[in-house]
Amino acid sequence: MSITKLARVLGAGAIALAAAASSASAQDKVIYQLDWLPGGDKAPIYVCINRGFCKKAGLDVSITSGRGSTEAITKLGTGSSDIGSAGMEALMAAKARENVPVIAVMSIFNQGPHAFFTLKGNGVTEMKDVKGKRIATSPFTASNVFLPLILADMGMSESDIRLTKADPGALGPMLMTGSTDVIIAWMTDVSRYTNQAIAAKREIVVMPWSTQGLNLYSAALVASEKFLKERPDVARRFVAAFKQSMEYVKTNPAESVAAVTAIVPELTGPDVNGQLKDMLVLMHNDVSAKDGLGALEAKRLAETWARTAASLKLDPKSLDPEKVVNRSFMPK
Amino acid sequence: MQALISPRAKSIILPTITFIAILAIWEGVSRGFSIPAFVLPAPSRILMGFEAITFSRWMEHVWATLRVALIGYFVSIAVAIPIAIGLTRSKTLADCLYPILVVVQSTPIVAVAPIIIVVLGSQDAPRIVITFLITFFPLVVSTTTGLMATPPELIELSRSLRAPASREFTQIRIPFAIPYIFSALKISITLAVIGAVVAEFVAADKGVGYFIQFSTSLFKLPEAWAGLGVLVLMSLTLFQLVELTQRVFFPWSLPKDAT
């Protein structure tokens, strides 16, 4: 009985899907791969869909969530998705090691989001104060790649700190309850941790690694080489619409928040607003003012590779960073 | 007092009182020690977590998990029972397949899940395969044990009467295996929910497991606990449905004190 019902439901679903597919056939289908779960820091793609920029460009975009940059790059490489976001350092490492058929077409964040978060009164007032402290990080964050470098820049090594790894969801509670002195997290989470600190009647202190001279690209718009080769016109239209959305989120934050919550009902306005505010400084800043929004400037790109190669102990000559990017899809 | 309450009522009332007492202590401790919601939310706060999304959105998540769990479960029944019959009938087949089954069962599915997702894409197929892999081993083992547990004299009698092998299975072995099959079905239905959730943790855009992961990533612990409550409810309901099926269609297969 259950099988019959299930078969009917599946049959009805298949018919509905077929009908939906035929009605949307006028537009070019694009599967957008997130590198993590939906959130305000991913606002441009939701704006692109909800505010009609993608539709106007003749695109029918669907979003699929990810579980980290490496996974997102793998899905793009295998052709499960067409274009998406992933960390530049993860893409460079994947290119150097496996020559994955994925390429960056535009930068999203032109600064690394990595930072130390601590609480006022924990005895950490500047970066070098982390010496001897208990530091917690999540096991798979890209920040772990750059930690040895940032420590070395301050004349330290990992043996000078007491590093533990924990689930990302546990880092905030660990900091607030005193289980750790410092956590490693991203600048896109400042609002979340600030709210937790307020609930714990404490004050959060954030120390971005970019202030220590870690100048690198982080999140980038990356695409499957197959997609770029087989549908270059679709890719060009998508990149232009995405860039338009990146500009829109800066000038229209309230509408951008509404665009995200309209598509992801699990998110509340305040959640998205906080993430969006935190994200904007990584997208629109001095670097974007100098090089242009979304630019992939050669010197910064080379610096990103030099840092990535050093931290992962890869031969710097094993990859030409220019081979990781294709700037021809950017709108003129 | 003992005479006033029937044993059946007692078996319901006592766990209910215990459950309510645990919730009351939990609520009291959370409030008394002002434990922040992001560390351990009080039950009253978890109740509010259900309001984070609309009822229809909850149903979308529940259906996404339920669909994968049920398809994986029925596929595993469809595969496991014929395999068990094959293992019982042919020693050669048993020698060939058993080591492979043990290897599959010994492989931590959580570790293999990301590989399955990469190979099969990110739609329902990999999630169903993960659920299937988690559920089918207990079914194979229990069904095989049940089929082998048939009294040998009955098998001999059947053979002496020249009954075909199909009748030996349908009229002797399978009826004897029914209690074993149902105990495996009960274990597997809860494993199916676990399988679906494991798969959603690795790749999904909808489902209760996905909702829990999503809420945790936003530090919304009360919502995550609410999702956990939904999963427990789902598992219990499915378990009871399997038990009801056995009670209605195979009452003779139940232990005497359970009828």
Contacts between the chains, C-beta under 8 A, distances in Angstrom:
chain1	res1	chain2	res2	distance
A	2	B	70	7.1
A	2	B	74	7.4
A	3	B	74	6.0
A	6	B	70	6.5
A	6	B	71	7.1
A	6	B	74	7.4
A	36	B	217	7.7
A	37	B	213	7.1
A	37	B	214	5.3
A	37	B	217	5.4
A	38	B	214	7.6
A	39	B	217	8.0
A	39	B	218	7.6
A	63	B	205	7.7
A	64	B	122	5.8
A	64	B	205	6.0
A	65	B	203	7.9
A	65	B	204	7.6
A	65	B	205	5.2
A	65	B	210	7.9
A	67	B	202	6.5
A	67	B	203	6.7
A	71	B	114	7.0
A	71	B	203	7.8
A	74	B	118	5.6
A	75	B	118	7.5
A	75	B	122	6.7
A	78	B	118	6.3
A	80	B	121	5.1
A	80	B	122	5.7
A	167	B	216	7.8
A	168	B	217	6.6
A	169	B	216	3.9
A	169	B	217	6.2
A	169	B	219	6.5
A	172	B	38	6.3
A	172	B	219	5.4
A	173	B	36	7.8
A	173	B	38	5.4
A	173	B	39	5.0
A	173	B	219	7.9
A	176	B	36	6.9
A	176	B	38	7.3
A	176	B	39	7.5
A	177	B	39	6.3
A	192	B	218	6.9
A	192	B	219	5.7
A	196	B	36	7.7
A	196	B	38	5.6
A	196	B	219	6.2
A	199	B	36	5.1
A	199	B	37	7.3
A	199	B	38	6.7
A	200	B	36	5.8
A	265	B	53	5.6
A	265	B	54	6.9
A	265	B	57	5.3
A	266	B	52	7.0
A	266	B	53	5.7
A	266	B	57	7.5
A	266	B	211	6.6
A	266	B	214	5.7
A	266	B	215	7.4
A	267	B	218	7.6
A	268	B	52	7.9
A	271	B	218	6.0
